[in-house]
């Protein structure tokens, strides 16, 4: 899982190396190469059974695929509008949104510690963006787009939970990549990406999405959800560090302070949940 978070975290710094590709074109090429890589994997691993696997998941699988497409698209568009730190820290609220949405979709009780974490993390994000919103509306737009990632992730998880059956998320990843590339293709024309850009975006599609997402889905069978959520927070730290070192994108003091508050709150919330699970099973 540490390797997965390290691979996820390269998106920001790699995007900053692009020469001509922008916004939806960046999203199209990354999703396209992700779809190609996953399709090749399925062709080798399952051959002619691939269409049957895509059909076997039913409605939950396709809803999951649609949510993956939203996440793939919103993430890359947001990266082109605001800083890497803003996008990653905004995405970090996914566990809290998932818990909150579960209260309304599944009727699950939200623990007091999670309500407290939602309040504190919300304050941290408000502090982060208080100055940048007034200074540059583009950052606000990028933040709003980035919110689509944790919202779609929360809907995705709760939809699968409500379905009451196990759904293999690997076909959903392929569906999501195909939808994302199909939707962004018309908005990407005419192409402006250079061969240099396409090569970098192929790296993202294969090594930042297809491979680590596949590994993460397999790991979900071995690691508990709170453990995965806690380890996934390392993507934010790695991603900000990569962008700072490789693209000279230094976060503002407000982002560092607010981000530390958000990450500390999330880590404490997840660690508390893991400790509670161990106590109950002791």
N, C-alpha and C positions, 0 to 999 in steps of 0.2 A: 504494500500500500504506500510505503514511502517512495518507491520508484514511480508509482502511478502519479502521486502528487507532484513529483519533480517533472515528469513528462507533461502533465497538464499545465504546469506553471510557465512553460516557454512561450505561450501564445503572445503575450504582450511584447516581449523583447523581439521576437521574430517579426511581428507585424510592423514594428518600428524600422525594420530593415528594408521595407518595400519601397520601390522607386515611384511607381505610377498607379498601381491598383488602389482603389478607394472603396470604402463602404460596402455596397452590395456585391461588387465584383470580388472583393476579398472574401466575403461570406460564400459566394458561389463556388470559388475554386477550392476553398477548404472543405466544404461539404461534398463537392464532387469527388475529390480524392479520398475522402472518408468513405463515401459510398462505393467507390471502385475497390478500395482495400477490403472492405467488409464483404462485398460481393465475391471477390476472389477467395476470401476465407471460406465462405459458404460453399462456393463451387468445389473447393478442394475437400472440405470436411463433410459436406452433405450431398453434393452432386445434385441429382434430379429430385431429391427430397426437399430442396430449398423452398419451392412454391408451397408445398404441403405445410412446412413449418410456419411460413408466413400466414397461411390461412387458419392454422390450428389455434392461434391465440385468441381469435374472435375479437369482439369490440374492445376489450381492455388493451389488447396489444396495439390496435390501431390508434386508440387515444394516447397510449404511451408514445407511439411513434410520432404523433402530432406534437406532443409536448417536447419530445427531443428536438424536433425541427425548430420549435420556438426558441429553445435554449441555444441551439447551434447558431441560429440567425441573430438573436438579440445580443449574444455575447460579442460576436465579431463586429456588428454595427456599432455597439457601444464603445468598443476598443478604439474605433476610428473617430469617436466624438469626444472622448474624455480620457483622463489618465488611466493607466493600468491599475494604480492603487484604488482609485474611485470605483472602478468596475469590480475588482476582486472583493473589496470590503462590502460593497453593496450585495454581491452574491452570497456573502458569508451568512446572511440572515436566513438562508434556506431552511436549516433545521427548525428555527423558531416559527417560520411561516407554515411549515409542514405540521407542526404541533397545533398551531392555531387553527388551520384549516380542518384538521382532524376533529376538532371540537364540533364543527358544524356539519361536516360531511359524514362522519362516522359516529358522532356522539361520544367520542372519547374525552375523558376528563383531562383538562390541562393542569398540570401540577403548579402549585403556587410559585415554585422556583422558576418555572418556565415563564409565567406571567411577569415575574420580576425581571428575568433576563430580557424579555421583549421590551419592557419599559426602558431598561438601562441601555440596551443596544440601540433602540430608537433614538434616545438622547444622544448617544455617541455619533450616530449618522447625521443627526440634525446639526451637531457641532461641526462635523467634518465639512458639510456643504453650506454652512451659514454664510461664509464669505464668498465662496466660489459662485454661488447662485447669483448674487448681486453683481459680481464682477464679470461673469461670462455666462450667457444663457446657453452656450453650447454644452458646457459641463452639466448643466441641469438636464438638458435633453439626453445626454449620454447616460446620466444617472437613471433617468426614467426608463430608458431602453434597457439598461442593465437590470432593472427590477423585474423585467420579464423573465429572466433566467430563474431566480428563486421562486417566483410565482408559478411558472410552468413546472418546475421541479416538485413543488408542493402538490399541485394538482395531479401530476403524474403518479407520485407515490400513493396518495390517498385514493386515487381511482383504482389502482391495482389492489390496494388493501380492501376496498369496498367490493371488488369483484369476487372476493372469497375463494380465489383459486390462484395457483402459482402460474405466473406468466414469464416465459423466458425473455429477458430484456435484450438479448443479442439481436433477434430479428427486429425489435423495436428500434434499435440503434440504426440498422440499415434503412428502415422505413423513414426514420427521422432525417437521415442524411439525404435520401432521395427527395423527400418533400422540400427540404431546405434548398437544395440545389435547383430544383424545378421552379420554385417560387421566386428565387433571386436571379435566375437566368435572364428573364426579360428586363429586369431593372439594372442588369450589368452591362447591357449592350449600349454602344459598341465597346468592346474590350479595350482597355488601355494598359493592361499588365504586360510587363516585359518578360522575357524568358527568365530573367533573374527572379522576378516576382513569383512567377508560376512555380519555379523550383522551391522557393521558400514556402509557398502555400501547400505544395505537395508534401513537404516535410511536416507541416502542421496537420494536414489531413490524415497522414499515416501515423506519425509518431506522437502527436499531441491529442488526437481523438481516437482513431480506430484501435490502436494497440492498447493504450492505457484504459480506455472504456471497456474493452473486452476483458482485460485482466481484472478490473474492478468488479465487473459482474460476476466473474468466477470467484473472486475473493469474498463476495457477499455470502457465499455458502459456508465460509469458515469463520469470518469475523462478525461480531454482533454489530447491529446498526449504530449504537452509540459510539463504538470504537471506530467505525468507518467515518462517522461524522466528525469525530474529534481529530483523527489523522488527516482528514480532508482539509482541515483548516491550514495545514502546512502549505497548501497550494498558494494561499494568500501571501504568506511570508516569503516563500520562494519566488513567486511572481513579482512582488514588489522589489525584491533584491535583484532579480534578473534585469528588470527595467531600469533600476537605478544604476547598476553596473554596466549593462550592455547598451543602454540608450540614453544615459545621463538624464533620466526622468526622475528627478528628486522630489519626493512627496513633500507637501507643505507641512509646517508644524501642526496645523489643524487636522490634517489627514493622519499624521502619525499619532497624535494624541487621541483623536476619535477612534482610529483604527485599533489602537492598543486597548481602549475601553471595550470596543465591540468584541475583539478576539478574546480578551481576558474573560469577558462575561460568557461568551459561548463555550470557551474551554471549561470554565467552572461549572456551567450548567450540564455539559456532557459528562464531565468527570463525576459530578454528583449523581447523575443518572446511572452511570456504570457502577458506582459504589453501592447505590441502592439496590441494583439488581444482584450484586454479589451477596449483600446482606440477606435478601429475601431467599436466595438459593442456598444459604449456608446452613 
